[in-house]
C-alpha cells in the first residue's frame, strides 16, 4: 500500500467538488445567456457588454473543468502531483492552492 493513498482520495473528492461547482457555474451562465435582449438600445448595449463578460467567464470555467478532468485522470494513472512537462513533483503548496495544477512553478513560468 502506498503511503499517499489517503491523501489521493482526499484530492479526488476535492477535485470532484470543484468540478461540480464549475458545472453549476456554467449552468448559471447558460441560464443568463438564454434571457432575450431588451428592445431598448441602451439596455441592449449593456446586455451585449454582459455577454462578453459572461463568455469570458464561461471560457475560464470550461478550461478549469478540463484541467480538473485531466487531474482526475492523472490520479487514476498514478501520476497526479507530477509536472506533466518535466516530471518533477509539484509543490504541495501549489497543489493546495489549485488541485488541478498540471505543471510545476518552473514550467508554468517558462
Ligand atoms: Zn515542470
Backbone and ligand atoms as CSV (ligand in chain L), in Angstrom:
chain,resi,resn,atom,element,x,y,z
A,1,UNK,N,N,0.828,-1.212,0.000
A,1,UNK,CA,C,0.000,0.000,0.000
A,1,UNK,C,C,0.858,1.257,0.000
A,2,UNK,N,N,0.526,2.198,-0.864
A,2,UNK,CA,C,1.279,3.440,-0.882
A,2,UNK,C,C,0.892,4.313,0.296
A,3,UNK,N,N,1.834,5.073,0.775
A,3,UNK,CA,C,1.562,5.913,1.937
A,3,UNK,C,C,0.688,7.109,1.574
A,4,UNK,N,N,0.583,7.416,0.272
A,4,UNK,CA,C,-0.160,8.603,-0.147
A,4,UNK,C,C,-1.600,8.282,-0.548
A,5,UNK,N,N,-2.044,7.011,-0.346
A,5,UNK,CA,C,-3.385,6.605,-0.775
A,5,UNK,C,C,-4.464,7.481,-0.136
A,6,UNK,N,N,-4.300,7.774,1.150
A,6,UNK,CA,C,-5.304,8.579,1.852
A,6,UNK,C,C,-5.439,9.961,1.269
A,7,UNK,N,N,-4.293,10.615,1.053
A,7,UNK,CA,C,-4.349,11.990,0.557
A,7,UNK,C,C,-4.851,12.036,-0.883
A,8,UNK,N,N,-4.583,10.962,-1.671
A,8,UNK,CA,C,-5.075,10.932,-3.042
A,8,UNK,C,C,-6.603,10.887,-3.064
A,9,UNK,N,N,-7.178,10.093,-2.156
A,9,UNK,CA,C,-8.633,10.019,-2.068
A,9,UNK,C,C,-9.212,11.384,-1.707
A,10,UNK,N,N,-8.500,12.088,-0.839
A,10,UNK,CA,C,-8.933,13.426,-0.431
A,10,UNK,C,C,-8.899,14.393,-1.605
A,11,UNK,N,N,-7.813,14.311,-2.368
A,11,UNK,CA,C,-7.659,15.188,-3.526
A,11,UNK,C,C,-8.756,14.903,-4.534
A,12,UNK,N,N,-9.060,13.599,-4.732
A,12,UNK,CA,C,-10.100,13.233,-5.680
A,12,UNK,C,C,-11.437,13.866,-5.283
A,13,UNK,N,N,-11.750,13.793,-3.991
A,13,UNK,CA,C,-13.001,14.387,-3.513
A,13,UNK,C,C,-13.024,15.884,-3.720
A,14,UNK,N,N,-11.868,16.495,-3.471
A,14,UNK,CA,C,-11.729,17.937,-3.649
A,14,UNK,C,C,-11.957,18.306,-5.119
A,15,UNK,N,N,-11.367,17.518,-6.019
A,15,UNK,CA,C,-11.496,17.779,-7.456
A,15,UNK,C,C,-12.942,17.566,-7.920
A,16,UNK,N,N,-13.592,16.521,-7.395
A,16,UNK,CA,C,-14.980,16.265,-7.774
A,16,UNK,C,C,-15.888,17.399,-7.298
A,17,UNK,N,N,-15.600,17.929,-6.101
A,17,UNK,CA,C,-16.385,19.041,-5.575
A,17,UNK,C,C,-16.179,20.286,-6.436
A,18,UNK,N,N,-14.922,20.527,-6.824
A,18,UNK,CA,C,-14.609,21.666,-7.686
A,18,UNK,C,C,-15.309,21.525,-9.037
A,19,UNK,N,N,-15.302,20.285,-9.564
A,19,UNK,CA,C,-15.915,20.050,-10.863
A,19,UNK,C,C,-17.416,20.358,-10.792
A,20,UNK,N,N,-18.061,19.904,-9.713
A,20,UNK,CA,C,-19.492,20.171,-9.532
A,20,UNK,C,C,-19.747,21.676,-9.468
A,21,UNK,N,N,-18.833,22.395,-8.790
A,21,UNK,CA,C,-19.005,23.838,-8.655
A,21,UNK,C,C,-18.895,24.539,-10.015
A,22,UNK,N,N,-17.904,24.130,-10.821
A,22,UNK,CA,C,-17.737,24.760,-12.141
A,22,UNK,C,C,-18.892,24.406,-13.067
A,23,UNK,N,N,-19.405,23.153,-12.965
A,23,UNK,CA,C,-20.566,22.764,-13.754
A,23,UNK,C,C,-21.747,23.675,-13.440
A,24,UNK,N,N,-21.939,23.906,-12.127
A,24,UNK,CA,C,-23.031,24.756,-11.663
A,24,UNK,C,C,-22.858,26.161,-12.218
A,25,UNK,N,N,-21.627,26.625,-12.174
A,25,UNK,CA,C,-21.318,27.966,-12.666
A,25,UNK,C,C,-21.671,28.090,-14.151
A,26,UNK,N,N,-21.300,27.096,-14.939
A,26,UNK,CA,C,-21.581,27.104,-16.376
A,26,UNK,C,C,-23.090,27.041,-16.617
A,27,UNK,N,N,-23.791,26.227,-15.840
A,27,UNK,CA,C,-25.252,26.168,-15.956
A,27,UNK,C,C,-25.872,27.541,-15.704
A,28,UNK,N,N,-25.390,28.222,-14.673
A,28,UNK,CA,C,-25.900,29.550,-14.333
A,28,UNK,C,C,-25.650,30.513,-15.483
A,29,UNK,N,N,-24.458,30.441,-16.060
A,29,UNK,CA,C,-24.108,31.303,-17.193
A,29,UNK,C,C,-25.071,31.042,-18.351
A,30,UNK,N,N,-25.358,29.774,-18.617
A,30,UNK,CA,C,-26.262,29.428,-19.715
A,30,UNK,C,C,-27.677,29.937,-19.457
A,31,UNK,N,N,-28.124,29.869,-18.202
A,31,UNK,CA,C,-29.448,30.383,-17.857
A,31,UNK,C,C,-29.538,31.866,-18.172
A,32,UNK,N,N,-28.489,32.620,-17.804
A,32,UNK,CA,C,-28.478,34.057,-18.061
A,32,UNK,C,C,-28.431,34.340,-19.561
A,33,UNK,N,N,-27.653,33.527,-20.277
A,33,UNK,CA,C,-27.473,33.757,-21.711
A,33,UNK,C,C,-28.774,33.535,-22.476
A,34,UNK,N,N,-29.667,32.722,-21.907
A,34,UNK,CA,C,-30.928,32.456,-22.600
A,34,UNK,C,C,-31.901,33.622,-22.523
A,35,UNK,N,N,-31.675,34.533,-21.553
A,35,UNK,CA,C,-32.580,35.684,-21.446
A,35,UNK,C,C,-32.519,36.531,-22.709
A,36,UNK,N,N,-33.696,36.864,-23.274
A,36,UNK,CA,C,-33.704,37.658,-24.514
A,36,UNK,C,C,-33.239,39.096,-24.269
A,37,UNK,N,N,-32.721,39.733,-25.301
A,37,UNK,CA,C,-32.259,41.114,-25.206
A,37,UNK,C,C,-33.449,42.057,-25.080
A,38,UNK,N,N,-33.262,43.094,-24.297
A,38,UNK,CA,C,-34.293,44.123,-24.174
A,38,UNK,C,C,-34.333,44.928,-25.471
A,39,UNK,N,N,-35.555,45.376,-25.878
A,39,UNK,CA,C,-35.667,46.144,-27.126
A,39,UNK,C,C,-34.975,47.507,-27.057
A,40,UNK,N,N,-34.951,48.133,-25.883
A,40,UNK,CA,C,-34.316,49.447,-25.723
A,40,UNK,C,C,-32.823,49.343,-26.015
A,41,UNK,N,N,-32.299,50.311,-26.803
A,41,UNK,CA,C,-30.932,50.169,-27.317
A,41,UNK,C,C,-29.849,50.310,-26.238
A,42,UNK,N,N,-30.087,51.205,-25.244
A,42,UNK,CA,C,-29.065,51.341,-24.196
A,42,UNK,C,C,-29.031,50.074,-23.341
A,43,UNK,N,N,-30.214,49.517,-23.108
A,43,UNK,CA,C,-30.290,48.248,-22.383
A,43,UNK,C,C,-29.548,47.167,-23.156
A,44,UNK,N,N,-29.748,47.235,-24.475
A,44,UNK,CA,C,-29.154,46.227,-25.343
A,44,UNK,C,C,-27.625,46.295,-25.280
A,45,UNK,N,N,-27.111,47.520,-25.274
A,45,UNK,CA,C,-25.663,47.711,-25.202
A,45,UNK,C,C,-25.115,47.118,-23.906
A,46,UNK,N,N,-25.835,47.372,-22.801
A,46,UNK,CA,C,-25.405,46.841,-21.508
A,46,UNK,C,C,-25.431,45.312,-21.539
A,47,UNK,N,N,-26.464,44.776,-22.157
A,47,UNK,CA,C,-26.589,43.321,-22.238
A,47,UNK,C,C,-25.460,42.712,-23.058
A,48,UNK,N,N,-25.127,43.396,-24.156
A,48,UNK,CA,C,-24.049,42.886,-25.006
A,48,UNK,C,C,-22.726,42.908,-24.262
A,49,UNK,N,N,-22.534,43.957,-23.430
A,49,UNK,CA,C,-21.334,44.025,-22.594
A,49,UNK,C,C,-21.301,42.852,-21.638
A,50,UNK,N,N,-22.463,42.554,-21.047
A,50,UNK,CA,C,-22.557,41.417,-20.141
A,50,UNK,C,C,-22.213,40.113,-20.835
A,51,UNK,N,N,-22.670,39.985,-22.070
A,51,UNK,CA,C,-22.431,38.741,-22.802
A,51,UNK,C,C,-20.931,38.516,-22.999
A,52,UNK,N,N,-20.203,39.606,-23.255
A,52,UNK,CA,C,-18.751,39.478,-23.424
A,52,UNK,C,C,-18.111,38.984,-22.129
A,53,UNK,N,N,-18.531,39.571,-20.997
A,53,UNK,CA,C,-18.001,39.163,-19.693
A,53,UNK,C,C,-18.374,37.708,-19.420
A,54,UNK,N,N,-19.651,37.397,-19.677
A,54,UNK,CA,C,-20.172,36.057,-19.424
A,54,UNK,C,C,-19.429,35.018,-20.260
A,55,UNK,N,N,-19.146,35.363,-21.515
A,55,UNK,CA,C,-18.479,34.371,-22.355
A,55,UNK,C,C,-17.029,34.169,-21.922
A,56,UNK,N,N,-16.402,35.228,-21.381
A,56,UNK,CA,C,-15.051,35.071,-20.822
A,56,UNK,C,C,-15.092,34.163,-19.601
A,57,UNK,N,N,-16.107,34.361,-18.771
A,57,UNK,CA,C,-16.265,33.525,-17.580
A,57,UNK,C,C,-16.503,32.073,-17.959
A,58,UNK,N,N,-17.308,31.891,-19.010
A,58,UNK,CA,C,-17.614,30.529,-19.448
A,58,UNK,C,C,-16.359,29.840,-19.983
A,59,UNK,N,N,-15.567,30.598,-20.756
A,59,UNK,CA,C,-14.318,30.051,-21.287
A,59,UNK,C,C,-13.400,29.615,-20.155
A,60,UNK,N,N,-13.324,30.480,-19.118
A,60,UNK,CA,C,-12.471,30.185,-17.972
A,60,UNK,C,C,-12.966,28.940,-17.232
A,61,UNK,N,N,-14.281,28.880,-17.000
A,61,UNK,CA,C,-14.867,27.755,-16.266
A,61,UNK,C,C,-14.704,26.452,-17.052
A,62,UNK,N,N,-14.854,26.541,-18.379
A,62,UNK,CA,C,-14.710,25.355,-19.228
A,62,UNK,C,C,-13.269,24.849,-19.210
A,63,UNK,N,N,-12.312,25.782,-19.243
A,63,UNK,CA,C,-10.893,25.413,-19.199
A,63,UNK,C,C,-10.557,24.758,-17.863
A,64,UNK,N,N,-11.122,25.304,-16.788
A,64,UNK,CA,C,-10.858,24.762,-15.460
A,64,UNK,C,C,-11.451,23.358,-15.333
A,65,UNK,N,N,-12.647,23.167,-15.909
A,65,UNK,CA,C,-13.272,21.839,-15.905
A,65,UNK,C,C,-12.378,20.823,-16.605
A,66,UNK,N,N,-11.823,21.205,-17.741
A,66,UNK,CA,C,-10.939,20.311,-18.496
A,66,UNK,C,C,-9.693,19.987,-17.672
A,67,UNK,N,N,-9.166,20.990,-16.959
A,67,UNK,CA,C,-7.981,20.784,-16.123
A,67,UNK,C,C,-8.299,19.828,-14.974
A,68,UNK,N,N,-9.503,19.970,-14.416
A,68,UNK,CA,C,-9.925,19.096,-13.310
A,68,UNK,C,C,-10.079,17.658,-13.813
A,69,UNK,N,N,-10.717,17.490,-14.975
A,69,UNK,CA,C,-10.876,16.147,-15.544
A,69,UNK,C,C,-9.515,15.509,-15.802
A,70,UNK,N,N,-8.574,16.293,-16.321
A,70,UNK,CA,C,-7.222,15.786,-16.601
A,70,UNK,C,C,-6.537,15.373,-15.296
A,71,UNK,N,N,-6.744,16.165,-14.233
A,71,UNK,CA,C,-6.141,15.846,-12.932
A,71,UNK,C,C,-6.719,14.542,-12.382
A,72,UNK,N,N,-8.034,14.345,-12.566
A,72,UNK,CA,C,-8.672,13.099,-12.108
A,72,UNK,C,C,-8.089,11.899,-12.866
A,73,UNK,N,N,-7.834,12.077,-14.155
A,73,UNK,CA,C,-7.220,11.006,-14.950
A,73,UNK,C,C,-5.811,10.705,-14.450
A,74,UNK,N,N,-5.084,11.779,-14.047
A,74,UNK,CA,C,-3.716,11.581,-13.538
A,74,UNK,C,C,-3.739,10.830,-12.212
A,75,UNK,N,N,-4.787,11.070,-11.394
A,75,UNK,CA,C,-4.910,10.311,-10.142
A,75,UNK,C,C,-5.061,8.826,-10.481
A,76,UNK,N,N,-5.939,8.510,-11.450
A,76,UNK,CA,C,-6.147,7.111,-11.853
A,76,UNK,C,C,-4.859,6.505,-12.392
A,77,UNK,N,N,-4.089,7.317,-13.125
A,77,UNK,CA,C,-2.859,6.821,-13.740
A,77,UNK,C,C,-1.697,6.766,-12.746
A,78,UNK,N,N,-1.897,7.367,-11.568
A,78,UNK,CA,C,-0.845,7.366,-10.558
A,78,UNK,C,C,0.215,8.424,-10.796
A,79,UNK,N,N,-0.092,9.389,-11.665
A,79,UNK,CA,C,0.902,10.427,-11.956
A,79,UNK,C,C,0.496,11.786,-11.386
A,80,UNK,N,N,-0.572,11.808,-10.582
A,80,UNK,CA,C,-1.016,13.079,-10.005
A,80,UNK,C,C,0.069,13.649,-9.094
A,81,UNK,N,N,0.244,14.985,-9.179
A,81,UNK,CA,C,1.233,15.647,-8.331
A,81,UNK,C,C,2.586,15.780,-9.022
A,82,UNK,N,N,2.675,15.183,-10.225
A,82,UNK,CA,C,3.909,15.343,-11.003
A,82,UNK,C,C,3.631,16.287,-12.170
A,83,UNK,N,N,4.631,17.105,-12.465
A,83,UNK,CA,C,4.526,18.046,-13.562
A,83,UNK,C,C,4.374,17.277,-14.887
A,84,UNK,N,N,3.392,17.685,-15.710
A,84,UNK,CA,C,3.158,16.977,-16.972
A,84,UNK,C,C,4.233,17.339,-18.001
A,85,UNK,N,N,5.038,18.382,-17.708
A,85,UNK,CA,C,6.075,18.781,-18.669
A,85,UNK,C,C,7.429,18.188,-18.332
A,86,UNK,N,N,7.867,18.372,-17.066
A,86,UNK,CA,C,9.220,17.947,-16.720
A,86,UNK,C,C,9.243,16.718,-15.813
A,87,UNK,N,N,8.070,16.335,-15.260
A,87,UNK,CA,C,8.013,15.137,-14.425
A,87,UNK,C,C,8.429,15.364,-12.983
A,88,UNK,N,N,8.814,16.599,-12.645
A,88,UNK,CA,C,9.179,16.908,-11.258
A,88,UNK,C,C,7.925,16.950,-10.383
A,89,UNK,N,N,8.109,16.749,-9.089
A,89,UNK,CA,C,6.988,16.827,-8.156
A,89,UNK,C,C,6.515,18.275,-8.035
A,90,UNK,N,N,5.199,18.470,-8.140
A,90,UNK,CA,C,4.629,19.802,-7.970
A,90,UNK,C,C,4.524,20.069,-6.468
A,91,UNK,N,N,4.889,21.269,-6.037
A,91,UNK,CA,C,4.915,21.572,-4.608
A,91,UNK,C,C,3.524,21.444,-3.990
A,92,UNK,N,N,3.486,20.994,-2.733
A,92,UNK,CA,C,2.227,20.791,-2.024
A,92,UNK,C,C,1.444,22.097,-1.913
A,93,UNK,N,N,2.168,23.206,-1.746
A,93,UNK,CA,C,1.510,24.499,-1.609
A,93,UNK,C,C,0.766,24.863,-2.895
A,94,UNK,N,N,1.415,24.555,-4.019
A,94,UNK,CA,C,0.811,24.858,-5.317
A,94,UNK,C,C,-0.440,23.983,-5.534
A,95,UNK,N,N,-0.337,22.714,-5.170
A,95,UNK,CA,C,-1.476,21.805,-5.328
A,95,UNK,C,C,-2.609,22.176,-4.365
A,96,UNK,N,N,-2.244,22.686,-3.191
A,96,UNK,CA,C,-3.260,23.108,-2.230
A,96,UNK,C,C,-4.012,24.317,-2.763
A,97,UNK,N,N,-3.269,25.227,-3.412
A,97,UNK,CA,C,-3.883,26.432,-3.960
A,97,UNK,C,C,-4.746,26.098,-5.181
A,98,UNK,N,N,-4.265,25.156,-5.996
A,98,UNK,CA,C,-5.022,24.757,-7.189
A,98,UNK,C,C,-4.802,23.269,-7.425
A,99,UNK,N,N,-5.724,22.431,-6.932
A,99,UNK,CA,C,-5.538,20.971,-7.012
A,99,UNK,C,C,-5.405,20.460,-8.445
A,100,UNK,N,N,-5.929,21.209,-9.430
A,100,UNK,CA,C,-5.881,20.741,-10.814
A,100,UNK,C,C,-4.582,21.130,-11.520
A,101,UNK,N,N,-3.631,21.724,-10.803
A,101,UNK,CA,C,-2.362,22.140,-11.404
A,101,UNK,C,C,-1.694,20.982,-12.142
A,102,UNK,N,N,-1.308,21.234,-13.396
A,102,UNK,CA,C,-0.677,20.184,-14.205
A,102,UNK,C,C,0.822,20.407,-14.349
A,103,UNK,N,N,1.268,21.615,-14.023
A,103,UNK,CA,C,2.673,21.945,-14.221
A,103,UNK,C,C,3.273,22.508,-12.927
A,104,UNK,N,N,4.584,22.292,-12.752
A,104,UNK,CA,C,5.281,22.880,-11.633
A,104,UNK,C,C,5.468,24.370,-11.890
A,105,UNK,N,N,5.878,25.086,-10.860
A,105,UNK,CA,C,6.066,26.540,-10.961
A,105,UNK,C,C,7.020,26.902,-12.092
A,106,UNK,N,N,8.126,26.169,-12.192
A,106,UNK,CA,C,9.147,26.465,-13.195
A,106,UNK,C,C,8.574,26.366,-14.617
A,107,UNK,N,N,7.827,25.274,-14.881
A,107,UNK,CA,C,7.290,25.073,-16.236
A,107,UNK,C,C,6.175,26.073,-16.535
A,108,UNK,N,N,5.408,26.447,-15.491
A,108,UNK,CA,C,4.336,27.399,-15.707
A,108,UNK,C,C,4.917,28.765,-16.090
A,109,UNK,N,N,6.056,29.115,-15.463
A,109,UNK,CA,C,6.696,30.409,-15.736
A,109,UNK,C,C,7.369,30.413,-17.108
A,110,UNK,N,N,7.794,29.234,-17.555
A,110,UNK,CA,C,8.536,29.123,-18.810
A,110,UNK,C,C,7.634,29.403,-20.003
L,1,ZN,ZN,ZN,7.788,21.140,-14.594
